[in-house]
Amino acid sequence: MRDIAERTQCPPDFVGVALVVAVSTVVGRKFTIHPKQHDDWMVVPNQWGVIIGRPSAMKTPALKQAMLPLRNLESRERERYGQAQAEHKASSELLDMKRNAAKAKAKKLLGGGDEDAALAELNRLSSENQAPIQRRYIVNDSTVEKLGELLNENPNSLVLERDELGGWLATMQSEDGSVARAFYWSVSMATAHSPTTVSAGATFSSSHVACR
């Protein structure tokens, strides 16, 4: 932290605030608070961080340097996702060939009068080949509908990084920002929120915020 502060010539608390949020993003929902010992009441902490300073106080460089480890994690996960996509494509093609063979075999079994065996042959390969999901850590400018989808795919946590806090707040204060206000209030309390474009019943996780 001191090294970053010295190199960017900014107060160390600028870096410290962003680092706390970055670490909280990795921890996410792995740790929860149970206010009562003999109760199922559980609270998922949300970390909010705001860097406040005069113009040209090196707020943005401090934020970007503190978030660099998360960006490195994102790059690693992006590479893994690319490999997983290639493997998924190959396995899906193989599954299609197996299904075609199973259909041909089931047709023969059905022609021989063994309907139960034909049904069992088709059911053997009925499960879908689930597509890989990219692990995300950081989001910047996103609609609440898309952010809801990303939170659903990344149930541990995400960090919303905004370079200008004033613009973000102004957007939510506008007449069109009522949905965003309700969404961010909901995820700030770590409760379920289902935008209309997301399947009902989806449960979303903590949404950590780092702004300057």
Secondary structure as the mmCIF struct_conf table of DSSP 4:
data_model
#
loop_
_struct_conf.conf_type_id
_struct_conf.id
_struct_conf.beg_label_comp_id
_struct_conf.beg_label_asym_id
_struct_conf.beg_label_seq_id
_struct_conf.end_label_comp_id
_struct_conf.end_label_asym_id
_struct_conf.end_label_seq_id
HELX_RH_AL_P HELX_RH_AL_P1 ARG A 2 THR A 8
TURN_TY1_P TURN_TY1_P1 GLN A 9 GLN A 9
BEND BEND1 CYS A 10 CYS A 10
HELX_RH_AL_P HELX_RH_AL_P2 PRO A 12 VAL A 27
HELX_RH_3T_P HELX_RH_3T_P1 GLY A 28 LYS A 30
BEND BEND2 PHE A 31 PHE A 31
STRN STRN1 ILE A 33 ILE A 33
BEND BEND3 PRO A 35 LYS A 36
TURN_TY1_P TURN_TY1_P2 GLN A 37 HIS A 38
BEND BEND4 ASP A 39 ASP A 39
STRN STRN2 VAL A 43 VAL A 43
STRN STRN3 TRP A 48 VAL A 50
TURN_TY1_P TURN_TY1_P3 PRO A 55 SER A 56
BEND BEND5 ALA A 57 MET A 58
HELX_RH_AL_P HELX_RH_AL_P3 LYS A 59 ALA A 66
TURN_TY1_P TURN_TY1_P4 MET A 67 MET A 67
HELX_RH_AL_P HELX_RH_AL_P4 LEU A 68 GLY A 111
TURN_TY1_P TURN_TY1_P5 GLY A 112 GLY A 113
HELX_RH_AL_P HELX_RH_AL_P5 GLU A 115 ASN A 123
TURN_TY1_P TURN_TY1_P6 ARG A 124 LEU A 125
BEND BEND6 SER A 127 SER A 127
HELX_LH_PP_P HELX_LH_PP_P1 GLN A 130 PRO A 132
STRN STRN4 ILE A 138 VAL A 139
BEND BEND7 ASP A 141 ASP A 141
HELX_RH_AL_P HELX_RH_AL_P6 VAL A 144 GLU A 153
BEND BEND8 ASN A 156 ASN A 156
STRN STRN5 SER A 157 ARG A 162
BEND BEND9 ASP A 163 ASP A 163
HELX_RH_AL_P HELX_RH_AL_P7 LEU A 165 GLN A 173
BEND BEND10 SER A 174 SER A 174
HELX_RH_3T_P HELX_RH_3T_P2 GLU A 175 GLY A 177
HELX_RH_AL_P HELX_RH_AL_P8 SER A 178 SER A 188
TURN_TY1_P TURN_TY1_P7 MET A 189 ALA A 190
TURN_TY1_P TURN_TY1_P8 THR A 196 THR A 197
BEND BEND11 VAL A 198 VAL A 198
TURN_TY1_P TURN_TY1_P9 ALA A 200 GLY A 201
STRN STRN6 SER A 206 CYS A 211
#
